[in-house]
């Protein structure tokens, strides 16, 4: 399994970013995918999830209405569109694949929301 996140950066409060996670070495299209984040000094927390065919999504209350998870099974990529960003969204963002009770993670991408 390989997961490679990209798209992070520094953005002002109220701004937007779109994260990408390129997946390989497994059959991406048959698995649900998730985004998590970890802020400094805090535990990693679940942010959003999407079913294998993209028909259903769900979100943590803290990001609901601001973030959108999507996927392109033809490109083996899952996305996280983040709008109306807040300083408390600052974290390293990770995509997640889970199979047989084992969690697989990418290296993460840093998102910093600051003026």
Backbone as a printed PyTorch tensor [residue, N CA C, xyz], in Angstrom:
tensor([[[  0.8460,  -1.1920,   0.0000],
         [  0.0000,   0.0000,   0.0000],
         [  0.8790,   1.2390,   0.0000]],

        [[  0.5330,   2.1750,  -0.8480],
         [  1.2240,   3.4620,  -0.8380],
         [  0.1840,   4.5690,  -0.9210]],

        [[  0.3200,   5.5320,  -0.0280],
         [ -0.5590,   6.6970,   0.0080],
         [  0.3200,   7.9350,   0.0520]],

        [[  0.1050,   8.8590,  -0.8640],
         [  0.9260,  10.0630,  -0.9400],
         [  0.0120,  11.2920,  -0.9420]],

        [[  0.0540,  12.0400,   0.1570],
         [ -0.7550,  13.2480,   0.2740],
         [ -0.0080,  14.4480,  -0.2860]],

        [[ -0.7670,  15.4140,  -0.7770],
         [ -0.1970,  16.6620,  -1.2730],
         [ -1.2560,  17.7560,  -1.1870]],

        [[ -0.8120,  18.9960,  -1.3740],
         [ -1.7430,  20.1020,  -1.4410],
         [ -1.7970,  20.9770,  -0.2090]],

        [[ -1.0760,  20.6100,   0.8370],
         [ -1.0700,  21.4370,   2.0280],
         [ -0.3120,  22.7280,   1.8160]],

        [[ -0.3680,  23.5880,   2.8300],
         [  0.3420,  24.8500,   2.7440],
         [ -0.1280,  25.8150,   3.7980]],

        [[  0.2950,  27.0620,   3.6340],
         [ -0.0890,  28.1450,   4.5450],
         [ -1.2350,  28.9280,   3.8960]],

        [[ -2.2930,  29.1350,   4.6470],
         [ -3.4530,  29.8580,   4.1220],
         [ -4.0080,  30.7610,   5.2190]],

        [[ -4.5800,  31.8720,   4.8150],
         [ -5.1700,  32.7870,   5.7870],
         [ -6.5320,  32.2640,   6.2520]],

        [[ -6.9550,  32.6670,   7.4390],
         [ -8.3070,  32.2900,   7.8890],
         [ -9.3570,  32.6990,   6.8600]],

        [[-10.2900,  31.7930,   6.6320],
         [-11.3080,  32.0210,   5.6200],
         [-10.9420,  31.5170,   4.2480]],

        [[ -9.7030,  31.1140,   4.0770],
         [ -9.2300,  30.6420,   2.7840],
         [ -9.5790,  29.1880,   2.5280]],

        [[ -9.0970,  28.6900,   1.3930],
         [ -9.3930,  27.3290,   0.9540],
         [ -8.1260,  26.6000,   0.5190]],

        [[ -8.1730,  25.2990,   0.6550],
         [ -7.1350,  24.4120,   0.1300],
         [ -7.8040,  23.1330,  -0.3270]],

        [[ -7.1830,  22.4720,  -1.2970],
         [ -7.6550,  21.1580,  -1.7220],
         [ -6.5150,  20.1640,  -1.5960]],

        [[ -6.7050,  19.1810,  -0.7430],
         [ -5.7170,  18.1300,  -0.5450],
         [ -6.0040,  16.9670,  -1.4780]],

        [[ -4.9430,  16.2950,  -1.8670],
         [ -5.0550,  15.0970,  -2.6850],
         [ -4.2980,  13.9650,  -2.0180]],

        [[ -4.7550,  12.7500,  -2.2490],
         [ -4.0650,  11.5610,  -1.7670],
         [ -4.0530,  10.5570,  -2.9120]],

        [[ -2.8750,  10.3280,  -3.4490],
         [ -2.7060,   9.3660,  -4.5320],
         [ -2.4140,   7.9970,  -3.9360]],

        [[ -3.2270,   7.0340,  -4.3070],
         [ -3.1110,   5.6850,  -3.7510],
         [ -2.5720,   4.7170,  -4.8030]],

        [[ -1.8220,   3.7390,  -4.3400],
         [ -1.2970,   2.7280,  -5.2570],
         [ -1.0010,   1.4420,  -4.4920]],

        [[ -0.7850,   0.3930,  -5.2450],
         [ -0.4150,  -0.9250,  -4.7170],
         [ -1.5450,  -1.6080,  -3.9700]],

        [[ -2.7820,  -1.1850,  -4.2530],
         [ -3.9520,  -1.9220,  -3.8030],
         [ -5.1200,  -1.5230,  -4.6960]],

        [[ -6.1980,  -2.2780,  -4.6150],
         [ -7.3480,  -2.0230,  -5.4800],
         [ -8.1890,  -0.9130,  -4.8670]],

        [[ -7.8240,   0.3020,  -5.2090],
         [ -8.3930,   1.4980,  -4.5840],
         [ -9.9130,   1.5270,  -4.6750]],

        [[-10.4640,   1.1430,  -5.8030],
         [-11.8830,   1.3610,  -6.0790],
         [-12.8290,   0.5260,  -5.2300]],

        [[-12.3220,  -0.4480,  -4.4890],
         [-13.2260,  -1.2910,  -3.7080],
         [-13.1640,  -0.9860,  -2.2120]],

        [[-12.4150,   0.0350,  -1.8470],
         [-12.2650,   0.3560,  -0.4220],
         [-12.7580,   1.7590,  -0.0910]],

        [[-13.4130,   1.8690,   1.0820],
         [-13.6990,   3.1770,   1.6420],
         [-12.3740,   3.8610,   1.9650]],

        [[-12.4060,   5.1770,   1.9900],
         [-11.2100,   5.9480,   2.3340],
         [-11.5720,   7.0280,   3.3520]],

        [[-10.5690,   7.4870,   4.0570],
         [-10.7890,   8.4670,   5.1310],
         [ -9.6710,   9.4920,   5.1510]],

        [[ -9.9930,  10.6500,   5.6860],
         [ -9.0010,  11.6630,   6.0390],
         [ -8.9980,  11.8230,   7.5570]],

        [[ -7.7970,  11.9420,   8.0910],
         [ -7.5870,  12.2480,   9.4980],
         [ -6.6770,  13.4770,   9.5750]],

        [[ -6.5790,  14.0330,  10.7660],
         [ -5.6230,  15.1160,  11.0020],
         [ -5.0760,  15.0130,  12.4160]],

        [[ -3.8930,  15.5930,  12.5830],
         [ -3.2620,  15.6210,  13.8940],
         [ -2.6310,  16.9770,  14.1240]],

        [[ -3.1470,  17.6740,  15.1110],
         [ -2.6130,  18.9770,  15.4910],
         [ -1.5010,  18.7840,  16.5120]],

        [[ -0.6000,  19.7510,  16.6400],
         [  0.4960,  19.6180,  17.6050],
         [ -0.0120,  19.3560,  19.0130]],

        [[  0.5240,  18.3290,  19.6400],
         [  0.1580,  18.0270,  21.0140],
         [ -1.1770,  17.3390,  21.1830]],

        [[ -1.8130,  16.9950,  20.0670],
         [ -3.1290,  16.3580,  20.1450],
         [ -3.1060,  14.9980,  19.4640]],

        [[ -4.1180,  14.1980,  19.7710],
         [ -4.2310,  12.9000,  19.1290],
         [ -4.7590,  13.0550,  17.7090]],

        [[ -4.4460,  12.0730,  16.8940],
         [ -4.9710,  12.0730,  15.5300],
         [ -6.4860,  11.9020,  15.5880]],

        [[ -7.2040,  12.6940,  14.7750],
         [ -8.6550,  12.6310,  14.7840],
         [ -9.1970,  12.4230,  13.3840]],

        [[-10.2850,  11.6990,  13.3080],
         [-10.9640,  11.4620,  12.0460],
         [-11.6220,  12.7510,  11.5600]],

        [[-11.5380,  13.0020,  10.2510],
         [-12.1020,  14.2070,   9.6580],
         [-13.2720,  13.8850,   8.7410]],

        [[-13.0710,  12.9280,   7.8380],
         [-14.1080,  12.6390,   6.8360],
         [-13.8870,  11.2530,   6.2610]],

        [[-14.9640,  10.6690,   5.7500],
         [-14.8930,   9.3670,   5.1130],
         [-15.7530,   9.3150,   3.8700]],

        [[-15.3910,   8.4080,   2.9730],
         [-16.1520,   8.2440,   1.7270],
         [-16.1860,   6.7740,   1.3740]],

        [[-17.3390,   6.3140,   0.8930],
         [-17.4700,   4.9190,   0.4960],
         [-16.7050,   4.6320,  -0.7990]],

        [[-16.5770,   3.3660,  -1.1070],
         [-15.7350,   2.9520,  -2.2330],
         [-16.1910,   3.5520,  -3.5620]],

        [[-17.5070,   3.6830,  -3.7310],
         [-18.0140,   4.2190,  -4.9870],
         [-18.3150,   5.7110,  -4.9160]],

        [[-18.0210,   6.3140,  -3.7870],
         [-18.2380,   7.7450,  -3.6240],
         [-19.6670,   8.1610,  -3.3770]],

        [[-20.5540,   7.2020,  -3.1810],
         [-21.9680,   7.5290,  -3.0600],
         [-22.3550,   8.0710,  -1.6910]],

        [[-21.5210,   7.8430,  -0.7010],
         [-21.8420,   8.2860,   0.6450],
         [-20.6060,   8.8720,   1.3060]],

        [[-20.8280,   9.9860,   2.0100],
         [-19.7450,  10.6450,   2.7360],
         [-20.2090,  10.9710,   4.1450]],

        [[-19.2540,  11.1310,   5.0520],
         [-19.6020,  11.6100,   6.3820],
         [-18.4450,  12.4160,   6.9300]],

        [[-18.7620,  13.2630,   7.9060],
         [-17.8190,  14.2700,   8.3750],
         [-17.8700,  14.4240,   9.8790]],

        [[-16.7310,  14.7930,  10.4480],
         [-16.7050,  15.2120,  11.8370],
         [-17.5010,  16.5050,  11.9660]],

        [[-18.1270,  16.6740,  13.1190],
         [-18.9400,  17.8750,  13.3260],
         [-18.1200,  19.1550,  13.1430]],

        [[-16.8570,  19.0940,  13.4890],
         [-16.0110,  20.2960,  13.4470],
         [-15.7650,  20.8010,  12.0270]],

        [[-15.9760,  19.9380,  11.0160],
         [-15.6940,  20.3510,   9.6380],
         [-16.9250,  20.2990,   8.7490]],

        [[-18.0230,  19.8160,   9.2780],
         [-19.2360,  19.6460,   8.4830],
         [-19.6820,  21.0000,   7.9070]],

        [[-20.0020,  20.9940,   6.6200],
         [-20.4160,  22.2170,   5.9440],
         [-19.2670,  23.0410,   5.4040]],

        [[-18.0380,  22.7090,   5.7740],
         [-16.8670,  23.4470,   5.2910],
         [-15.9510,  22.5780,   4.4330]],

        [[-15.8630,  21.3010,   4.7520],
         [-14.9850,  20.3750,   4.0330],
         [-15.8230,  19.4310,   3.1780]],

        [[-15.2410,  19.0140,   2.0450],
         [-15.8920,  18.0450,   1.1730],
         [-14.8860,  16.9860,   0.7510]],

        [[-15.2140,  15.7330,   1.0160],
         [-14.3750,  14.6260,   0.5780],
         [-14.9390,  14.0870,  -0.7320]],

        [[-14.0510,  13.7280,  -1.6340],
         [-14.4630,  13.1620,  -2.9100],
         [-13.3680,  12.2060,  -3.3840]],

        [[-13.6570,  11.4920,  -4.4610],
         [-12.6690,  10.5580,  -4.9810],
         [-12.8480,  10.4050,  -6.4900]],

        [[-11.7520,  10.0030,  -7.1180],
         [-11.7550,   9.6790,  -8.5350],
         [-11.1350,   8.2850,  -8.6570]],

        [[-11.9650,   7.2870,  -8.8270],
         [-11.4460,   5.9170,  -8.8710],
         [-10.6290,   5.6540, -10.1340]],

        [[-10.8630,   6.4350, -11.1660],
         [-10.0480,   6.2960, -12.3660],
         [ -8.6190,   6.7790, -12.1700]],

        [[ -8.4410,   7.6840, -11.1990],
         [ -7.1130,   8.2170, -10.9060],
         [ -6.5630,   7.6930,  -9.5850]],

        [[ -7.3040,   6.8070,  -8.9350],
         [ -6.8630,   6.2600,  -7.6390],
         [ -6.5160,   7.3770,  -6.6570]],

        [[ -7.3750,   8.3710,  -6.5900],
         [ -7.0910,   9.5490,  -5.7680],
         [ -8.3190,   9.9340,  -4.9580]],

        [[ -8.0710,  10.2980,  -3.7080],
         [ -9.1080,  10.8470,  -2.8470],
         [ -8.7260,  12.2900,  -2.5210]],

        [[ -9.7360,  13.1400,  -2.4260],
         [ -9.5160,  14.5760,  -2.2270],
         [-10.1930,  15.0600,  -0.9590]],

        [[ -9.7190,  16.1910,  -0.4700],
         [-10.3920,  16.8960,   0.6170],
         [-10.3760,  18.3810,   0.2840]],

        [[-11.5450,  18.8840,  -0.1000],
         [-11.6910,  20.3120,  -0.3430],
         [-12.0210,  20.9840,   0.9760]],

        [[-11.2050,  21.9440,   1.3660],
         [-11.3700,  22.6080,   2.6530],
         [-11.6310,  24.0920,   2.4220]],

        [[-12.8040,  24.5390,   2.8210],
         [-13.1910,  25.9400,   2.6860],
         [-13.3830,  26.5740,   4.0580]],

        [[-13.4300,  27.8780,   4.0840],
         [-13.6510,  28.6240,   5.3380],
         [-12.7230,  28.1320,   6.4350]],

        [[-11.4670,  28.0210,   6.0970],
         [-10.5010,  27.4670,   7.0430],
         [-10.3320,  28.3660,   8.2580]],

        [[-10.0810,  27.7060,   9.3850],
         [ -9.9310,  28.3720,  10.6740],
         [ -8.5580,  28.0280,  11.2540]],

        [[ -8.0520,  28.8430,  12.1500],
         [ -6.7670,  28.5020,  12.7720],
         [ -6.7810,  27.1180,  13.4360]],

        [[ -7.9090,  26.7120,  13.9640],
         [ -7.9840,  25.4060,  14.6240],
         [ -7.9560,  24.2360,  13.6420]],

        [[ -7.9920,  24.5220,  12.3500],
         [ -7.8180,  23.4670,  11.3470],
         [ -6.3400,  23.1650,  11.0850]],

        [[ -5.4620,  23.9480,  11.6810],
         [ -4.0350,  23.7120,  11.5150],
         [ -3.6530,  22.3320,  12.0340]],

        [[ -3.0350,  21.5350,  11.1730],
         [ -2.6970,  20.1550,  11.5240],
         [ -1.9530,  19.5170,  10.3540]],

        [[ -1.4210,  18.3490,  10.6130],
         [ -0.9600,  17.4890,   9.5230],
         [ -2.1380,  16.6080,   9.1330]],

        [[ -2.4350,  16.5720,   7.8470],
         [ -3.5790,  15.8170,   7.3450],
         [ -3.0790,  14.5370,   6.6800]],

        [[ -3.7590,  13.4410,   7.0160],
         [ -3.3740,  12.1190,   6.5330],
         [ -4.5570,  11.4380,   5.8460]],

        [[ -4.3120,  10.7600,   4.7520],
         [ -5.3520,   9.8790,   4.2500],
         [ -5.1210,   8.4850,   4.8030]],

        [[ -6.1950,   7.7340,   4.8430],
         [ -6.1960,   6.4520,   5.5360],
         [ -6.9070,   5.3800,   4.7190]],

        [[ -6.2720,   4.2310,   4.6610],
         [ -6.8510,   3.0250,   4.0710],
         [ -6.8300,   1.9520,   5.1620]],

        [[ -7.9380,   1.2750,   5.3230],
         [ -8.0160,   0.2580,   6.3610],
         [ -8.4160,  -1.0680,   5.7310]],

        [[ -7.6790,  -2.1180,   6.0640],
         [ -7.9630,  -3.4260,   5.4940],
         [ -7.5660,  -4.5070,   6.4780]],

        [[ -8.5030,  -5.3770,   6.7680],
         [ -8.2090,  -6.4750,   7.6800],
         [ -7.7890,  -6.0040,   9.0580]],

        [[ -8.3500,  -4.8800,   9.4880],
         [ -8.0090,  -4.3540,  10.7930],
         [ -6.6860,  -3.6080,  10.8500]],

        [[ -6.0340,  -3.4840,   9.7270],
         [ -4.7480,  -2.7740,   9.6730],
         [ -4.9690,  -1.4070,   9.0320]],

        [[ -4.4150,  -0.3860,   9.6690],
         [ -4.4850,   0.9700,   9.1380],
         [ -3.2150,   1.2900,   8.3540]],

        [[ -3.4140,   1.8720,   7.1930],
         [ -2.3000,   2.3370,   6.3700],
         [ -2.3970,   3.8560,   6.2580]],

        [[ -1.2450,   4.5080,   6.3500],
         [ -1.1830,   5.9770,   6.3610],
         [ -0.1650,   6.4780,   5.3560]],

        [[ -0.4290,   7.6710,   4.8470],
         [  0.5910,   8.3570,   4.0760],
         [  1.5130,   9.1180,   5.0110]],

        [[  2.3800,   9.9490,   4.4060],
         [  3.3330,  10.7130,   5.2070],
         [  2.7090,  11.9820,   5.7680]],

        [[  1.5510,  12.3410,   5.2590],
         [  0.8500,  13.5210,   5.7220],
         [  1.2450,  14.7740,   4.9600]],

        [[  0.3660,  15.7710,   5.0240],
         [  0.6420,  17.0750,   4.4330],
         [  0.2310,  18.1570,   5.4350]],

        [[  1.1130,  19.1230,   5.6330],
         [  0.8920,  20.1520,   6.6550],
         [ -0.0560,  21.2260,   6.1330]],

        [[ -1.0560,  21.5280,   6.9340],
         [ -1.9540,  22.6510,   6.6670],
         [ -1.8230,  23.6290,   7.8280]],

        [[ -1.4830,  24.8630,   7.5000],
         [ -1.3490,  25.9040,   8.5160],
         [ -2.2750,  27.0530,   8.1520]],

        [[ -3.1640,  27.3850,   9.0880],
         [ -4.1130,  28.4790,   8.8780],
         [ -3.7270,  29.6150,   9.8200]],

        [[ -3.2340,  30.6710,   9.2520],
         [ -2.7250,  31.7720,  10.0680],
         [ -2.6910,  33.0420,   9.2410]],

        [[ -2.9030,  34.1570,   9.9310],
         [ -2.7940,  35.4540,   9.2670],
         [ -1.3920,  36.0300,   9.4430]]])
